[in-house]
Amino acid sequence: MPLTMNREVFITCAITGSGGTQDRSPHVPRSPQQIAESAIAAAKAGAAVVHCHVRDPDTGKPSRRLDYYREVTERIRDSDTDVVLNLTAGMGGDLLFDGTEAMDRMGARSDMAGATERVAHVVDCRPEICTLDCGTMNFNEADYVMVNTPGLLRDMAKRMVAAGTRIEIEAFDTGHLWFAKQLAEEGIIPDPVLVQLCMGVPWGAPDDLNTFMAMVNNVPKTWFWSAFSLGRHQMPYVAAAVLAGGNVRVGLEDNLWLDKGVLATNAQLVERAAGIIENLGARVITPAEVRARLKLEKRAPVAK
């Protein structure tokens, strides 16, 4: 296939995530203030979009507390730095079991919530973008299943749209893209459609280039897309995404390292990504340009 390089690229920075990285780097933000400050620093470094989870400030463990999301949201909005706010809606679908002979009941460590609860912070905070993980998947963390059934995804998506928020589909494998296209055909996910290709997350799509291009080739031509990979492959995937016609995501959710033995900050990862993009001959675009392309408003309006 011919090279279809993207010449105008936006950077998303995934600020903190929900993985167990809080004790592996002092730069992983925990409190709402730290998360907001790291997001603002990433925006100043060139990120047009910041993707935010929240954590318990004391333990660093992932949280769904509404007051944490409110604080992060308002701190970012009240700053003098413009950036598109993207909140996760992935929490509340964590199913774990207590061994292979106890499959008839959830383990105590499970965190399962219904559609209303999973999008409560989206409805309340009205970010410009929020994520929708478009499928159920095994994760390589204990005996853990990320649960997103078709009915649940339809329900959550409708609530997101009613809150005035643009959905960012998170696709961890080709089947997730297949279902996302079905939601778009049904009119549940409206245009313009935005998708994040999540590569190298065990046990989803591996981050080899053949699989990556299979994912890219399954994205409809009219959709906007971005991609990332984990760890040491984060920066190579900045180049791969741009060369394949997409946008990029970096950040401490996906990778803690700037160089071998050197722990990164979110701002440093964004700066490194911006350098790669510009050295390829492309331009890093602004939050205002992203809003124009994705038809966003700085505080998402409630749908009428």
N, C-alpha and C positions, 0 to 999 in steps of 0.2 A: 504494500500500500504506500502511497506517496506521503512524504513528511508534511504534516500540517501544524507546524509550530505556532504556538500562541505568542503574539507579539505584545499583548497587553494583559498582564498577569496580576491577579490579586493574591495576596498572602493571607491565609488564616493562621492564627496562632492558637493552639490548644493549650490552655494555660496550666491546668493541674490534673485533669482527669480523675478517675476513680480507682486506679490501680494502687497496689501496695508500694508506692514509690516514696512515700513521705519520709521514710527514715534512710533513704539511700542517697539523698542529696539535700543540703541545706537550702537550696534554691527553690525546692518545690513549695509553693505557697499553701498555707493551711487556713488562716483566718480570712474572713471576708475582706478585711482591709488589705492583707497581703496579696490576695487574689486580684483585687481591683488594682492595686499598685503595680503588680506584675503585668496585668493586661494593659494598663496605660503606658508602661515602659515599652511593651511590645509594639503598641500602636505608634509611639514616637520613633521606633526603629524601622517602621515601614509596614506593619501589619494593618490591612484594611478591615479585617474581621478578627474578633477575639471570641473563642469558643470556651465557655466556662462551665465547670462543675463547681460544687462547694464541698468543703470538708469540715469535720469537727476541729475547731481551732486547737484543742488540747491534744487529741490523739492523732490527728491527721487522717482519720478514717473517713471514707465517703459518707455524705449526708444528703438528705432530701429536705432539710429544714427550710421552710418558706422564708423565715426572717433572715437567714444567711443569704438567700438569693436576692431578697430585697436590698440588703446592704450592698452587695456586690454591684447590683444593677444601678443603684442610685449613686454610689461613689464614682462609677465610670461615667454616668450621664452628667454628674455635676462637675466633672473635671473639665479643664480647658483643652483636652485632647479629643479630637473627633475619631470615632471608630464605630464600626457596625457590631452590635452586640448579638451574640449567638449563644443561647443556653441549651444545655443538654436536656433531653427528656428520656434518657436511657436508664435512669435509676428506677428501681421498683420492679424489675423483671429478673431478679437473681434467684435462681432455684438451685439449691444444693441438697445432696442426700448424705445420709450417715452410713455409707458403705453400700456395697452392691446387694446385700440381702435385706435392705430397708428401703426398697424402691416404692413402697406403697404409701409413703408419707414424706413430707418435706423435712429436711434437716433444720435444726434450730437457727442456723446461720443464714437461712433464706431471707430474702427481702422482696416480698411480692406485694404489689399494690394494683388496684384497679385503675381504669383509664382516667377517672376524675382526679384521683390523687396523683397520678404520674404526671399530669399536665397542670396541676394547681399553680405551680410557680410561673408557668408560661402565661396562664390566664391572668394572674395577678401582676406580673412584671411586664408583660407585653414586649418581649424582645423583638427585634427586627427579624431574627431567624431563630429557629430551634430545630434540633435534630430528631429524626425518626429512624430508628434502627429497623430496617425493613425485612426482618426475618428472625427466626429462632436459630440458635447456634451453640454448639459445644465450645467452651473456652478451656484453654490449658491452664486452669487454675483450680486445683483440687478436682472434685467431681461436680462441676458447675455448668449449668445451662442458662444461657441468656434467652429468656422467654418473650417472644413477640408473636402472638397468634394472628391470623388474618383478621379475625373479628376485632381484636384489641387494636390492631394498627388502624383499621378503618375508623374506629371510635376515636382514638387519639388524634388522628389526622384531622377529622372533622372539627374537633375542639380547638386544635391549633389554628386552623383556618378561621374559625369563628372569632378567635382572639386577635385576628389581624396579623398573624405571624407567618412569614415565609418558611416553608418546610425545607430543611436540608436532609435529603435521604442519605442515610449511611448504609452503604452496600458493602458487606463483608464477603460476598460471593456472588456468582452469576445469578443464582436463584433469587437473591434479594433484588437484583435489578429487574428480573422478570416480573416479580410481584409489584415492584414500584411502577413499572410501565402499566400494569393492570389498574393500579390506583389512579394513575394519570388518565387512562382511558375512561374510567368511570367518573372522572371529574372531581374526585375526592382531593387529589393534589392538583391545584390549579397552576397554569402557566404564570410566569416562567418557572420551569422546574430546575431545581438545583440538586446535584448529587455529589457525595463524597465517596470516592473509591478507597476502601480501607484495606490495604495490602499487607500481607505478612503477619496477620493476627491469628495465632493458633486457635482454633482449627478452621479458619476461613480460607480465603484465596491466598495461596503462597505468593511471595513477591518476586517471582521470576518474571522476566519480561514477556514471555509467551502468554502467561496467565494475565498479566497486566493488560496487554493489548487485546486479549479476549474480552476483558472487562470494558476497556475503552470502546471497542467495536460494538458492544451491546448498549452503549449510551445513545439514545436518539440524538440526531444531529442538531435539533433545536434546543436541547437541554444545555445548561451550564454545568461544568463538572470540575472537580478538584481531586487530588489524590495525595496519599502519603504512605510511607512505610515506617517501620520501627527501627530503633536503635541505630546502628552504624549505616543502615540503608536509608536513613531519613534524607540526607542531602543528595545522594544519587537520585532519589525519587523526585527531588525538586527539578533536576534537569530532565528526567524522564517524562514527568508530567508536562512540562513546558514544551518539549519536543513533540509530544503526542497531541498537543493542542489544548491542554487543560491549565488549571490553576493549581496552587500548591498549599499544603499545610505542613507546618512545623510546630514545635513546642514541646514542653516538658511532659505532656500527657503521653507522648510517643517515644521520647528519647531524652536521656539525661546528659548526654555528652557532647561537648563541642569538638574536642580532639581526644586522642587516646590519653587517658589519665587526667583529663581536664573537664570538670563538671561545668555545664552551661547554665546560663540564665535564659529566660524566654527571649529577652531583647537580643542577646547574642545569637541565638538561633535564627531569629528573623533577619538580623543583619547579614548573617552568612548566606541565608536563602536569597536575600535581595541581591547580594553580590553575584551569586550564580546566575540569577535571572538576567541581570544587566550584562554580565559577561557573555551570555548567549545572544545578546543583541535585542532583548525584549525590554519592556518598560514595566515597572511596578506601579499599579494604578491605585488611586486614592479611595477612601471610603465614599466620597461623593459620587465617584464614577461607578462604584459597585452598586450604590443605591439606585442610580439611574438605570443600570442594566437589569437589576433584579426587581425593580419597581418597589423599593422599600421606602418607608418613612422612619425617621430617627426614633420615634416612639410609635410602635406598631398601632395603627388605628383598629378599633373593634369593627369587625365586618358587619355590614348592614343587610 
